Amino acid sequence: MNAAESETRLTIDEISVDRDGRKIATLVAADGGIATIPLALLPEGARINHVIVASFLLDPDSSRERARRVRSLQHRLFNRDRPS
C-alpha cells in the first residue's frame, strides 16, 4: 500500500432510513470513529455486525478538476463587472 492509499476495518453498527427516505449504514472503526454512508455502497449481503474492509484512495485528477471548477465559479461570482 502506498502513501496515497489507506485501508481500515469497519463494523456495520446500524442500518436505517434517513429523513429523506434513503437507506444508510452507520459504520464504526476500531478507534471509535463513525461514518454514515449510503447502504448501496456496501457489498451485497452486508448486515449489522459484519466487518467490512474499506480502502480510500486519493484521486489527484478529480481533485485538480474540482479545484478548477471552484476557481472558475469563484471568478464568475466575485470578478464580474459591477454596475456603476
Summary of the structure (lengths in Angstrom):
residues: 84
radius of gyration: 19.2
end to end distance: 57.2
largest distance: 63.3
contacts: 161
relative contact order: 0.20
helix: 26%
strand: 38%
